[in-house]
Amino acid sequence: MPRLHKRLATAEHPRGHLGKVSVEVRHKLKHGSLELDLDRWVLTVAGRVVSISTMQFKLLAHVMRRPGRVFAREELLEAVWGPAAPDRTPQVVDVLVSRLRKRLGAAGRVIVTVRAIGYRLGD
């Protein structure tokens, strides 16, 4: 599992006399019943924590950043595995999406197939 780092931001104390304090900043993506905590690498569906693979997490984060936008399989391939994945074909994205949908249960319907192109995050 990748090492996780908390992001800390520095802020001035409201009264100014205590100097600087550290404040934890959380980065979350929400769409319907899905909530993705990018800092803790945690997915919750309708308030329930769901375990997904690192690749599924990367794919879901990528599409949740731009809901409604259509992503080509090749683009998702590069976003998840990076440009140094020459042995991968766009069909591995189809398998990844299929497995992710199963993990999400009924909420998996939010990942919509756009025929002959790729996927998008629907309503």
Steps between C-alpha positions, in 0.01 A plus 500: 500500500640842411621723778246761593590852596273749670503844353548777751438865437632782714254760620518800728322471834192729507634704792850509362673446835560126474687516173439241234302179541474193276160429349422173325358546151280219365452446130177319423305437184125442525251379244160370606555234766873472418760681706870464425746623764818569304712557810410175676436294182156400626182448299161514669176408329188620681708542816648148483874451439565294186836339431631549144836447332752779444428497126123516558556792739709688242243444227210609721686811617581592140139485381359658819712810445299576181151346527311483172814520287560204269840335548648289222634160604851604394483809720388294800773248427764771521339666805498174697815318384700793367673541165746221581243225447561394139391141560151607611210521257189718536302183578665481845302817579177311419598226745596755767167683461307173513668397825453848646129496419468168684675642806268804499184289479191702402710820501707352215236616254644848535787395269343520156638332188524723195495252215817481288664780701535437873326601821351791688359563845123529470225614734 
